[in-house]
Amino acid sequence: MTQTSTSTKTDTSILSLTIAPACVLRGQNALARSREAIARLGKRPLIVGGSNSLAIAKPFLQPILQGAEADTGARAGTGARAGTGAPPLQFAEIAYGTDCSEISLEHLREAASNHQADFIIGVGGGKALDAAKLLAYQCQIPIATIPTSAATCAAWTALSNIYSEQGAFQYDVTLARCPDLLILDYDLIQTAPQRTLVAGIGDAIAKWYEASVSSGHSEQTMIVSAVQQARILRDILFQKSAIALQEPGSETWQEVTDAVVLLAGVIGGIGGAQCRTVAAHAVHNGLTHLLASHGTLHGEKVAYGILVQLRLEEMLQNNQLAATARQQLLKFYGEIGLPQTLDSLGLGDISLTELQRSAEIACNPNSDIHRLPFKVVPEQLMAAMVSTTAPVGELKVKN
């Protein structure tokens, strides 16, 4: 697969909305209390995750696995009862690789078949969960998602992003349903670096800036609700993020984690295919085609993309509301540590050719960027990408 489309999301009928997981368990020590919910999904799970995530999550998973020790490389686990009277789960585990790619999915399908898995447990960050969700969808079996960080809302959504083996975004796949079970264990989430929560805040806050552009004029009840929820999400993050980052594990931190992992997913579920991503995610998708961008997180690139989107609205529409919003975001980003420029993304030394390639991919005919209410060409996008911190009213980029 060599396509570089930044979106091939299929329009789904408004008669069908994949709003939410069938069950959400959240709280401190949530995993240890989820054995019964997990066991309802089947008896032979394949546990899919990143190598680091699997290692970190293993102590938390033991109560679920009833003391069974997992064999790596997708070999079945065995174990004794743990005194509950419930039979042990006959599980296997496998690392998905470095990206949710077509090649990785092929290996995962083979592992699921060899193990005769009757459900999937996805463990990890966004790419691991996307791989696990797509695997379950392709195998037509249930899935439980267990996020190990609050970097995205991937644990919630009926969507998987596919990347190349080199980490470049290729296309996305709309799934038939949201996960059957989502387990948000605050203790497990707290083991992740704080940077992941900061990135999750950047990804989640984009919901407002993109949905208000793509869907803000809709009069459909569900879409109006989704857009307003996106506004509420933005306000929660503005009010509570700085405190949450200063007080990991606190009630405020839990509320921000809920906002990033759960409420952000609710918005996509309620709004459905008509509540779209716009330029912020298109910029992200273009940047993934630059090798130098692979050290940054999804939400960091998306957060920068919001500034680019607002800058486009300023430059091409003389939109003063967008200018004010950009200044507000710059202040917020400075407080919590989100990137404001290419340089702060670690891309200050990329060549003009690389910048142009990224902009051209972000502007291809299928891109989400064309949901803006005006035409954007690569040269205009490049100008916006290098002027995200320009003073209000400065419509031209200084040489």
N, C-alpha and C positions, 0 to 999 in steps of 0.2 A: 504494500500500500504506500503510494507516494503522494497522495493528495495532501494539499496544505490548506484545505478549507477550514475557516475559523468557526463555522457552524453548519451542521447539516441536520439540525434538530427538526424532526418531523412534526408537522402540525397534527395535533390530536383532536378528536371530536370534543366539542364542548359538553357532550353527553357523558364523557368519561374524564373524571379527575382523579389522579393518584395523589390524594391529599396527605396521607400520613401513614407511618408504620401501624401495623395492627395493634401493637402493644409497645409502650415505652416505659422502661423502668429506670428511675434516676435517683441518685442520692449517694451518701457515703456508704461504702461497703456494699454497693448495689450488686456487684457481681456475685459475691458470696451468698446473696439471698435470691439468686435468679435460677437456681438449679431446676426447679419445677417448671418454670417458663421455658427454659432451654430444652428440657426433656420432652416437652410437648411437641417439639418440632421434628423429632426423630431419634434414632439410636446410633447412627453412624455418621457423625459430623466430620467434614474436612475443614480444618482450621486454616484459613488463608490470611497471611499478613506479611509485613516486612520482617526481615531477620531481626532487627533491633526491637521492633514492636512485640514480636513473639516472645523474645527473651524477657522483656520488661513485664509483659502481661502474664507470663506463666504463673507466678505466685498468686495472682488474682484469679486465674482460671482454675486453680486446683479444687476449690469447693465445687465447681461445676462438673469437673471431670471425675469427681469421687475418688481422688487419690491416684488416678491412672497417670502413668508417665508417658508423655508423647514421644514418639520416635520421629526424628527429622527426616526430610526427604520423602514425605508422604507414605510412611510406613505405619500400619495400624498400631494404636496404643492398646495396652491391656492394663487392667488394674483391679484391685479388690474393692469390695463395698466399703463405704466410709461410715457405716453404722446407721445409715438412714433407711435401710431396707430397699433402696432404689438400686437397680442394676447399673453398673458402670457404663459410661458411654464408650463405645468402640470407635475411637477417633484416630485421625491422622492429621499431621500438620505439614504445611508446605509454604515456603517463602515465594511470593509472587514474582520476585525479581526487582529490577530497578525502576520499571515503569509499567503502567497498565497498557500493554501493547498487544497487538494481535499474536505475536510469538509467545508472550507470557500466557495469554489466554489459552493457547493451544496446549501448553504444558499443564496448565491447571485443569483443563478438561480431561486430559489423560490421567492425571492424578485422581480426579473425582471418580472416573470410571474404574480405575484399578482398585480403589478403596471401596467401591460400591456405596458411595456417600449418599445418604438420604436427606441431608441438609448441609448448609454451609455456615460456618462461623467466620465472619470477617473481622479482623483485628488490626488496628493501625490508623494511619492518617488517610488523607483523601484518596490517594492513588491505590492504596491497599484495599480500601473499602469499595472503590469503583470496580477494581478487578474482581473482588468477591461478589459484589452485586451482579455484575454482568455474567460471571460464571454461574451463579444460581439461576439467573434468567435463562441462560443457554441450556442448562441441564434440567430446567423446569422443576426445581426443588426449592424448599424454603430457605430463608437466610436470616441469621441474627447478626446485627452489626454492633461492634464494640469499639468505639473510637478511643484512641490512646492520647489524643490531644484535642484541643478546641480550635484547630486551625481552619476547619471548614464545616459545612453542614452536610457533608457527603453521607454520614451515617443515616440521614433522614430521607434523602431524595430518591426518586425513581429515575435516576440519570447516571450514566457513566461516561467519563471522558476517556478517549483513546489517544495514546501518544505513540510516537515512533520509538524505536529502541534507543535513539539518541536523545529522547526527552522532548521532542517537538510535538505540539498539539496537532492532532490529525482531524478528529471528528468526534461527535458525541452520539450516544445511543439512548433513546428514550425507552425505559423499561416498562413492563406491564403493570408493575405495582411497586409500592414502597416496601422496605424490608418488613418481614413478619414480626421481628422483635428488634428493638433498639435498647441497649443497656448503656446508660451514661453513668459511669462510676466516677464520682468526684475524686476519690483517692487515686485512681488510675490516671485521670486527666492531670492531676497535680504533679505527677512524675515527669511530665513533659516540660521542656524548656519554656520559660515565659514568652520567648519570642513567638512560639506557636500561637498563643492566645492573642498576642498583638496582631499577628497576621490574620487570625480569624476575625478579629474586630474589623480589619480592613476589608476583608471579603464580605462580611455581613452588612457593613454600612453602605456598601455599593448597592444594596437592594433598593434603597430609596432613590438614589441618583439615577439609576437605570430604569426602574419601574415607573417613576414619575414622568420620564420622557417617553418610554415606549407605550405606557398604558394609562397615563394620568388623565387622559381625556375620555376614557371609556365610561359608559354609563351602566355597564353590566355589573350586577350586584357583587358577584364573587371577585371580579377584578378590582372594583372600587374598594372592597374590603382588603384585598391583598396590598394595594397601594397604600392604604391608610395604616395597615400593619407595618409596612416598610417605614413609614414616617415615625411610628411609635418605636420601632427598633432603633432607628437613628437616634431618637431622643434618649432612649435608655443608654445607648453606648456613649453619647456625649456626656451624660450625667454621671455615669458610674464607672467608666473604663479606668480612669486614672486611679480611683480609689481601689478598684479590684486588683489592679496590678501592684499596688502597694501592700495589699493584704491578701496574699494567696491563701486559698482555702476558706476565706471568710464568707459570710452570707452574701455580701456584695459580689465577691468573686464568683460564687455559685450562680448568682442571678445573671451575670455577664456571660458565663459559660452556657447557661440555658438559652440566652438570647442568641448567641453565636451558633450553637449546634442545633437547637430546637426551633426557636422562633424564626430564624432565617429559613429553615426548611418548610415551616408552615406557610410562609409567604409564597414560595414557589409552588407548593401544593395547592393552595387556594387559588392562586392566579393562573395556574396551569400554563399551557403552551403560549397563551396570549399575554402573559406577564413576562416580558422578555428582558434578557441582558442586552446591553447596548455597547457603547464604545469602551467602557472600562474593561470588560472581558475580552473585547476584540483586541485591545492593546496588549493585554496579557497573552493572548494566543499568539500574536505576532512576535512578542519578545521570547517566547519559548523556543523559537527557531534560531536564537542566538545562543551559542554554547556558553558564553559568558554569563548568561542569565540563570543558569541552572543551579547556582548557589543560593538563589533567593526563593522564598516560599510563594505559593500561589497567591495568598492574600496580600503579600507585599507588592506583587506586580499589579494586582487588581486595584489596590489602594492608589498606587501611582497612576493607574489608568483612569481613575475617577477625576484626578486633577487634570489629566489630558482632555477628558471629555468636557469638563467645565471650561477649560481654556479654549477649546474649539467653539463652544457656544459664545464665548466672549469675542473671539476673533472674527467669526463668520456671521454672527447675528448682533454683535454689540450688546449682548445680553448682560445687563448689570446685575441681575439677580444671580446669574452664574458666577460673576466676578466676586460678589459678596460671599457666596457659598464656598468658593475656592479659598478665599482668605480665611474663612472660618475653619475649613478643613486643614489648612496649613498650620494654624495655631494648634488644633487638636492633634495633628500628626506629630508636631514638635513635643507635645506633652507626653505622648505615649510611645514615641519611637518608630512611627511608620515612615517609609521613604517618601521624600518630596520631589526628588529629581533623579535623572538617570545616574548621576554620580553616586547618590545615596543608595541606589540599587546595585552598585558595583559595576555600572556600565558607562562610567565616565570616559573610558578609553576606547570605546568601540569606534570603528571607522564610519565614515559617511556612507560607505557602501553597505555596511551592516545595518545601520539605522534605516537606510532606504529599503533594504530587504524586509526588515520587520514591518515597516509602514505599508509596504506593498501587500504583504500577507494579510495585515489587519484590514486592508481596504479591498480585498478581493470581492468578486460579485456576490458571494454567499455570506459575507461577513455581517455580524451583528451591528457593526458600526453604521450600516445603512438604515438602521431604524431611527437614527437621528432625523429631525425634521428638515434637514438640509443636506446637500451633497458634500461629501468629503473626498478629496483626492490625496494621494500619498504625500505630496509636497506640503499640503496644509497640515496634515497629521504630523509630519516631521517638525514643522514649525511649532506646533503645540507641544510636542514631546520635549523640546529643548527649552521651553519657556514656562514651565509649570509654576515657577515662583515669581514670575514677572509682576511688577506693581499693577494694581488695578488701573485700567485706562490705557495701559501700554499694549496696543493692539499689534504692534510689529516687533519682531525679535531683533534685539541689538546684535550687530556684528561683533 
